C-alpha cells in the first residue's frame, strides 16, 4: 500500500484525516454510525487509492460523501 496524503486534511468528527490510509483506519476503528452504502463506496475507493487503482482525490470525494451521509462533517 502507498502512503498518500491529501493537499488538505478532511475533518471527520473530532479528527483530522490527512490521507487514504488514515481515512481507512478511521472507518475501521472510529466510525460511530451504521455503515451504509456511502460507507461501502468510500471504503472501496480508499482501498483502490491505496493500491493505485484509483486516484486519492476520487477516494477523498467518496470519503467526504460518506462523512456527510453519516453527519460527521
C-alpha positions as CSV (number, residue, x, y, z in Angstrom):
1,X,0.0,0.0,0.0
2,X,1.1,3.5,-0.7
3,X,1.4,6.3,1.9
4,X,-0.6,9.0,0.2
5,X,-1.5,12.4,1.7
6,X,-4.2,14.9,0.5
7,X,-3.4,18.5,0.0
8,X,-5.8,19.5,2.8
9,X,-7.0,17.3,5.6
10,X,-10.6,16.2,6.0
11,X,-12.4,16.8,9.3
12,X,-14.1,13.6,10.5
13,X,-15.9,14.3,13.7
14,X,-13.1,15.5,16.0
15,X,-10.3,14.0,13.8
16,X,-8.3,15.4,11.0
17,X,-7.6,12.9,8.3
18,X,-4.6,13.5,6.1
19,X,-4.9,10.7,3.5
20,X,-6.5,7.5,2.4
21,X,-4.7,5.3,4.9
22,X,-5.8,7.4,7.8
23,X,-9.3,7.5,6.3
24,X,-9.4,3.7,6.2
25,X,-8.2,3.4,9.8
26,X,-10.8,5.9,10.9
27,X,-13.5,3.9,9.0
28,X,-12.5,0.7,10.6
29,X,-11.9,1.8,14.2
30,X,-13.8,5.1,14.8
31,X,-16.8,5.1,12.6
32,X,-19.6,5.7,15.0
33,X,-22.7,5.2,12.8
34,X,-24.3,2.5,10.9
35,X,-22.2,1.5,7.8
36,X,-24.4,2.4,4.8
37,X,-24.0,2.3,1.1
38,X,-21.9,5.5,1.1
39,X,-19.6,4.0,3.6
40,X,-19.1,0.9,1.4
41,X,-18.4,3.1,-1.7
42,X,-15.9,5.2,0.3
43,X,-14.2,2.2,1.7
44,X,-13.8,0.6,-1.8
45,X,-12.5,3.9,-3.2
46,X,-10.0,4.3,-0.4
47,X,-8.7,0.7,-0.8
48,X,-8.4,1.3,-4.6
49,X,-6.4,4.5,-4.0
50,X,-4.1,2.7,-1.6
51,X,-3.2,0.1,-4.2
52,X,-3.1,2.5,-7.1
53,X,-6.3,1.6,-8.9
54,X,-8.0,4.9,-8.2
55,X,-6.8,8.5,-7.5
56,X,-6.5,9.7,-4.0
57,X,-8.7,12.7,-4.9
58,X,-11.5,10.3,-6.0
59,X,-11.2,8.5,-2.7
60,X,-11.4,11.7,-0.8
61,X,-14.6,12.7,-2.6
62,X,-16.2,9.4,-1.7
63,X,-14.9,9.6,1.9
64,X,-16.4,13.1,2.3
65,X,-19.7,11.9,0.9
66,X,-19.7,9.1,3.5
67,X,-18.9,11.5,6.2
68,X,-21.8,13.8,5.1
69,X,-24.2,10.8,4.9
70,X,-23.2,9.9,8.5
71,X,-23.4,13.5,9.6
72,X,-19.8,13.5,10.7
73,X,-18.7,16.7,9.0
